Amino acid sequence: MTSSQCQPAEAVIVLEGPDATAAREVSLIPARPQSQLWALASALRPRQWPKNVLVFAAPVASGAILHSGPLTRTFAAFWVLVAASAATYLLNDITDRESDRLHPVKSRRPIASGRLGVKTALAVASALTLISCAAALLLSPFLGAIVVSYLAISTAYTLFLKRLAVIELASVASGFTLRAVAGGAAAHVAISPWFLVMVSFGALFVVAGKRRSEQVALGSAKTVHRRSLGAYPPEFLRSVRLLAMAVTVTTYCLWAFQRASELSLGRGAHLVWFELSIVPFVTAVLLVELAVQRGKGGEPEELALTDHALQLCGLAWVAMVVIGIYA
């Protein structure tokens, strides 16, 4: 038997189940170099990269995406945000590795499970931070400021803001808002105030739903994993979702009517596609709320990838908006 085979493993207890009453042992065995590459790829959370598609929202809505310059800069901004967000994921997993081991799902993350070393993750996070900031500044000073702000807020969230009730909700939601603003900065297009408010409160709605689903999944162990979860009565989070839904739907309607009026004036005919897009948009919001009340809102990206009704609403909404802008 070789020395590597005799190497002891560190055991930790992971709580499972809605009430976190069952426990199991997970061995943290040092990973082989080749397996660390796969662990690193997983730690970068590629399933969450679609969040950065928000950078295309403003260029697409303005019609600027048809021009090669804005299109190229928007694609570049997308990858800049991918690098920046991946750096924040690594830093968050490093900081939360102990509490993640008490979560039935997050305990499988590469750093929490021991498949990826902390030093390796920290080195990659530092490199991605420098690359994303440098690339953003080359594209646009304004985009550089947005990326730096995103990284600063995300780092502050990881280190201490996540322990402050309500503030942590706003911190996470701000990441979505900054992504949308980054798209406008990259393509050099103005962003409607209604659109900006809609994105901000839509993000708050999703984050509040995620917190409620985490409360249900973790049960009595919720404060062990995330201290702020114990500060939120279920009624409060429901009130936050209702407020966020109301503002999101209202501002989307205002933006849709405004955009339809602008395009109709430019073409000499009234267009109804933007008004019609309100129907699948509101339906999608209701489907997300239904999923949250069923305890399925803990992983919004998984919901988007698995809920076929939500996907159908998304496709209908995209089709109507695209036809309204480009037909």
N, C-alpha and C positions, 0 to 999 in steps of 0.2 A: 504494500500500500504506500503511495507516494505521500509526500508532506502536504500537498494540496488537498488530497483526499481526507487527510486527518485534520484539516483546519476546522476549528470549532465554529459553530454557527450561533449567532445571537438570537435569542427567542424573545418575542414580544407577544403580548396578549391583544387580540383584536376583538372588539365587541361587535356583535351582529344582531340583526332582528329589529323590529320596530321599537321594542323596549330596551334594546341593547343588553339583554340579560344573558344571552349565550356568549360564550367566549371560545376562541380557538388560538392556537399558537402558530405563529408564522416565523419561519426561519429566515434570518437575513444572511444569506450565504454570499460571499464575495463573487461577483460575476466575472466570467472570462472576458478577455478584451473584445472578442468578436461579438459576444452577446451584449456588451455595453453599447455597441453601435445601435443595435435594435432598441435597447432601452432608452438611449438618447433620442432616437427618432420618436419614440412613444412619448417621452417627457416633453417634447416640443408641442404636443397636442395638435396634430394636424387636423383632427376632427373639429377643432374650434377655429381653424383658419377662415372658414366661410363667413365669420363675423366681419372680417375685413372687407367683404364685398360692399359694405356700406360706403366705401370710398367712391364707388361708381354711381351712387344715388344722385348727387348733384350734377355731375357731368351728363348723365343719361337724361335727367329731367330737363336740363337746359338745352339738350340737342347738341352740345359741344362734342359729345363722344364720337360724332361722325367725322370729325377732323383729326388728321393723323397726329398733330402735336398734342392736343389734350388727351387723345386716346393713349399715346405712348407714356405721357407723364402720369396718367391715372393708373396704368398698369404698374409703372415703377413705384408709385405711392402704395399700391396694394402690397407689393412685396416688402416695402419698407415697414409697413404696419405689421406684416407677418413676422418679420424679424424682431421688431420691437415687442410685440405681444408674446412671442416665444420666449424672449428674455425675461419678461415679467412672470410667465408661467414657471420657469425654472427657479427664479428667486422665491416665488411663493411656495413652491414645493419644498425647497430647501428649508425655509423658515417653518413650514407647517408639517414637516415630516413626522414629528412625534404625535401630533393630534390626528393626522391623516391615518395613522395606524389604528385608530379607534373607530374609523369609519368603515362600514361594510363594503363600500366600493372604492373609496380613495386609498384604502390600504394596499390596493394592487398597483398603485402608481410606482414607477421605477425607483424614485428616490426613497419613498416610504417603505417599499419592500426590500430595499438594499441592492436592487439590480443595477443601479447607477450611483456611482460615488459622488459625494458632495463636492469634492474638489473639482472633479470633471464638470459637473453641472455649473458650478460657479464660474469656471473659466469660460465655458461656452456662453453663459449669460452675459459676461462682461464683453466678450467679443461681439455678440449680437447687438448689444447696446451701442457700442462704438460704431459699428457698421451702419446701423439704422439711423443714428444721428448724423453721421457724415453724409450718407446718401440723401437724406431729407434736406439737408442744407444745400447740397449741390442742385437739387431740383428747384427749391424755392426757400428763401429765408423764412417766409411765413409757415411753410410746411415744416421746416426745421423747428420752429418755435412750438408748433402743435405736437410734434413727436417728443420733444423734450418735456413738454407739459404732461403728455400722456405717461411717459416713463416716470416723471416725478410723482404724479398722483398715484400711479400703480405701486411705486416703491413705498410711498408714505402709507398707502393702504396695507401693504404687506407687513410693514413694521409696527404700525400703531393704529391707523384709522379703522381697521377692521374690528377693533374692540369698542368702537364708539357707535352706539345705536343711532340709526337714521343717517348719520354722517357716512357710515360705510355703504348704505344703500345708494346715496348720491355719488359716492366715489366710484362705485362699479358702473353705475349708469352713465357717468361722465365719459367713460371709455368709448361708449357707442357714439355719443355726441361728437367727440373729438375725431372719430373715424369719419363721420359724415362731413365735418368741417375740413378735414384733410383732403377729401376728394375735391371740394371746391377750390382749395388752395392750390392743389396740383394742376387742375385744369384751368385755373384762372377764371372761374365763374362765380357770380354772386349766389348766395343761398337765401331763399325766402325765409323770413322770420317764422312763418307758420310751419314750414317744413322742419326748421331747427327745433322748435318747441315740440312738434310731433315726435321726432326722433328721441328727444330727451325724456319725455314722459312715457313713450313706448318702452324705452329701456328700463325706466323705473318700474313699470308694470311687470316686466319679465323678471327683474331682480327680486321684487317683492314676492312673486310667485315661487321663485327658486328657494327663497328663505323659508316660505311656508312648507314646501315639500321637504326641505331638509329637517324641519321640526318634526314632521310626521315620521320620516324615515329613521331618525336618531332617537326619538322618544326621550327618555330620561337622561340620555347621554349627550343631549344637544349642546349643553354648556361646556362639556369637556372638549368637544370638537371645535365649537365656535362660540365664544363667550357671548357675543351679541344676540345669539338666538334666544337666550333666556330672557332678554329684555323685551321681546316682542310678544304680547298676547296675540292669539290667533285673530281676534277681532280687529286689532290694530293693523295687522298686515292685510286683512281683507279691506279695511278702509283705505289703505294706501293703494291697493289694486283698483278699487272703485274710482278713487280720485284720478289715478293715472290713466285708467281706461277712458274716463269722461273727457279729460283734456286731450288725450291722444286722438280719439275719434273726432272731437270738435275741431281741433286744429287741422286734422287731415281733410275734413270737409271744407274748411276755409281755404286750405291750400289748393284742393282740387278745383273748387269753383274759381279761384283766382287764376290758376293756370289755364283752365278752360277758357276763361274770358280773354286772357292774353293771346292765346293761340287763335281763338275765333276772330278777334280783331285783325290779326295779321293775315288771316286767310279769307276774310270777308264772308264767313259762314259759321254758324254756331255748331260746336262739336259737343257731343254728349258722352264721349268715352271717359273723360275724367270724372264726370258725375256718376257714371255707371260703376266706376272702379271703387266707389264707396261701399258697394254691396259686398264684394268678396273681402275687402279690407276689414269691415266690421265683423263679418262672419269669422274671419281668421282670429280676430281678437277674442271673440266669444269661445272659439275652440280652445284657445290657449287657457282661458280662465276655467273652462270645464276640465281640462287636463290637470290644472293646478289643484282644483277641488277634489280630483280623484287621486291626488298624490303623485302625479307624473310630471311635475314641472321642475324637478330637481336638476335635470340636465336638458336645458332648452335645445341644445344642438341635436341631442338624440331624438327629442320630440319632433324637430323639423325633418329629421331623416327617416322617421318611422310612421308618423301620422299621415295617412294617405289623404284624409279629408283636408287637413291643413295644407298639404302639398298642392291639392287641387285648387284651393282658394288662392294660394300663392301664384300658381300658373295663370289663373284667370285674371288676377290683379295685374301681373306683369304684362300680360297680353293687352289688356285694356289701356294701360298707361303707355305702352310702346306704340300701339296703334294711334292713340290720341296725339302723341308727339310727332311720330314719323310718317304716318299714313299720308 
